[in-house]
Amino acid sequence: MRKILVSLPTDIVDLIDKDLIGKLGEGYSDTLRTIIMNWLSEKGYLNIGYKNEKSEEVDLLDTMLCSLVELLEEKGILTQQEWEKRIKQRVLIE
């Protein structure tokens, strides 16, 4: 971990003193670290590789599931309506 020097306007420091220290951290360093890490996370700069891997996995599973349902429909084993009904039932249960 590296240390950096940050200059902030007085009103921002007052806001940190008044409202944020003790809630987001125990001092200036902890509080600013929390603010920065949260902002970076919200903007998607952290865990980019992890998100891409999970997104690709979800896409693959979606393709596999849709292919299976199409095959079951073609063979007359399942209809789209039956599949949607089952999904709605399972979502309500879980």
HUTAWO-V669362 format. One record per residue. N is the residue number from 1. RES is the residue in one small letter. PSI is psi in whole degrees, -180 to 180 (none if undefined). Layout:
BEGIN
n = <N	N>
res = <RES	RES>
psi = <PSI	PSI>
END
This chain:
BEGIN
n = <1	2	3	4	5	6	7	8	9	10	11	12	13	14	15	16	17	18	19	20	21	22	23	24	25	26	27	28	29	30	31	32	33	34	35	36	37	38	39	40	41	42	43	44	45	46	47	48	49	50	51	52	53	54	55	56	57	58	59	60	61	62	63	64	65	66	67	68	69	70	71	72	73	74	75	76	77	78	79	80	81	82	83	84	85	86	87	88	89	90	91	92	93	94>
res = <m	r	k	i	l	v	s	l	p	t	d	i	v	d	l	i	d	k	d	l	i	g	k	l	g	e	g	y	s	d	t	l	r	t	i	i	m	n	w	l	s	e	k	g	y	l	n	i	g	y	k	n	e	k	s	e	e	v	d	l	l	d	t	m	l	c	s	l	v	e	l	l	e	e	k	g	i	l	t	q	q	e	w	e	k	r	i	k	q	r	v	l	i	e>
psi = <141	151	144	151	130	131	131	148	153	-39	-31	-43	-41	-41	-44	-46	-46	-43	-21	-36	131	-23	-44	-8	170	-15	-172	-46	-49	-44	-47	-38	-45	-45	-48	-46	-40	-43	-46	-39	-46	-36	-5	17	-18	147	34	-47	-41	-45	-42	-42	-45	-39	-43	-38	-42	-43	-43	-46	-38	-45	-43	-44	-45	-39	-42	-45	-41	-42	-43	-37	-46	-34	-1	19	-30	145	161	-41	-41	-41	-46	-39	-44	-40	-47	-41	-45	-37	-39	-36	-45	none>
END
